[in-house]
Amino acid sequence: MNFQQLWRYQDQFIEGALITLALTLIAAVVGLAIGVAGAALLRGGSKPVRLAIRSYIEIFRNTPSLIQIFLIFFVLPAAGLKLPAFEAAAVALSLYFGAYAIEIVRAGLDSIPKSQVEAGQCLGLTRWEVFRHIVLPPALRNVYPAFTSQFVLLLLGTSLASQVAAGELFHAASFIESRTYRSFEVYAVVCAIYFAMVIAFKALFAVIGLAAFRWPVRR
């Protein structure tokens, strides 16, 4: 083993890690917005809207995310919409994460007793105010562990974006390996970087969970 040859490529490793983080955060934020909106529409939308959301969930949860990236990157240009590699990967991963987020948020909303909703309505709150202040906060607390786990899977899944040359960490590793022919060393470093990012996010999520969901839970 010889890791010394990799020091000259530290900038590529760092740039790849930063692009991976950017891709993950964009997909997570957009996917979470899709999850909240989709779950709300599943509960209160019309039948065609619910059917459309259900179809979207089933399609994106039951097909490989790599194929979804390929479809957006290679097929959409035929329809006149050409996206750069990073943007195409971000869109595909956002839709992929959103499909899981809808089901996670829906489960959280279903965990809230109807009595809490009825109490809010008795206080004269509007439907939106009941959802925002009474239903959504405890629902998010209930599904917070599931969200953090799905975020970690999303982070690791960004490596698929290397197949369209998005420039993230795994793509940078492939470039470095082709220059150094040190396969074991390169991918050992990449594994260490992914591991470090996952551990850091888990610690961050633990702190956020303690800070954001500190109100008592009725037993």
SULKANOR-V242390 format. One record per pair of residues at least 4 apart in sequence whose ideal C-beta (glycine too) atoms are under 6 Angstrom apart, sorted by the first residue. I is the first residue (numbers start at 1). J is the second residue. Records with the same first field share a line. If there is no record, write none. Layout:
# SULKANOR-V242390
I->J  J
This chain:
# SULKANOR-V242390
3->185
5->180  182
6->185
9->176
12->172  176
16->168  169  172
17->169  193
19->167  168
20->158  168  169
23->90  158  168
24->154  155  158
26->90
27->31  90  93  94  97  154
28->151
30->94
31->94  97  98  101
32->101
34->38  98
35->98  101  102  105
36->105
38->53  102
39->102  105  106  109
41->45  49  53
42->50  53  106
45->49  50
57->61  99  102
58->62
60->95  96  99
61->99
63->67
65->96  160
66->160
68->92
69->73  89  92  164
70->74
71->75
72->76  88  91  92
73->88  164
76->81
77->82
83->87  88
85->164  165  166
86->166
89->93  161  166
94->98
97->101  154
100->150
104->143  146
108->139  142  143
109->139
111->142
112->116  135  138  139
116->134
117->130
120->125  130  134
125->129  130
128->132
129->133
130->134
131->135  136
132->136
135->139
141->213
143->147
144->209
148->205
152->198
153->157
158->168
159->170
161->166  168
162->170  171
167->171
173->186  190
176->180  186
177->183  186
182->186
184->188
208->212
209->213
